[in-house]
Amino acid sequence: MFDFRQNADAHRILDRDSATLLPVYARYPVVMDHGNGVYLFDSSGNRYLDLMGGLGVNALGHAHPRMVAAMADQAGKLVHSPRSTPAAIPASWPSGSALSPDSRASSTPRVARKPSREL
């Protein structure tokens, strides 16, 4: 097996996780600390090329200043909206207007519609 060269603090975290988490799936023996662009860095200072995907995520890299600013701006407004209550999509979001089935070439915000069936 590959030696991930983890420091003592990382070993303590890994031991704690092994004692408290169910072994539902295999986990890599590293403690990730941060990311920058296409790289992840563990708490022991090792650098990894991030080739991993995830459920419900995009491969946008890590900590790009424009992405961080957009996420911080959105988090200050609304973090989550269930499908039963649509949220306004700003006209400045090309993906929002392109993906919306009822999109119009208008800068007016979308308005929540009444659900098609009782909830």
Secondary structure by P-SEA (a helix, b strand, c coil): cccccccaaaaaaaaaaaacccccccccccccccccccccccccccccccccccccccccccccaaaaaaaaaaaacccccccccccccccccaaaaaacccccccccccccccccccc
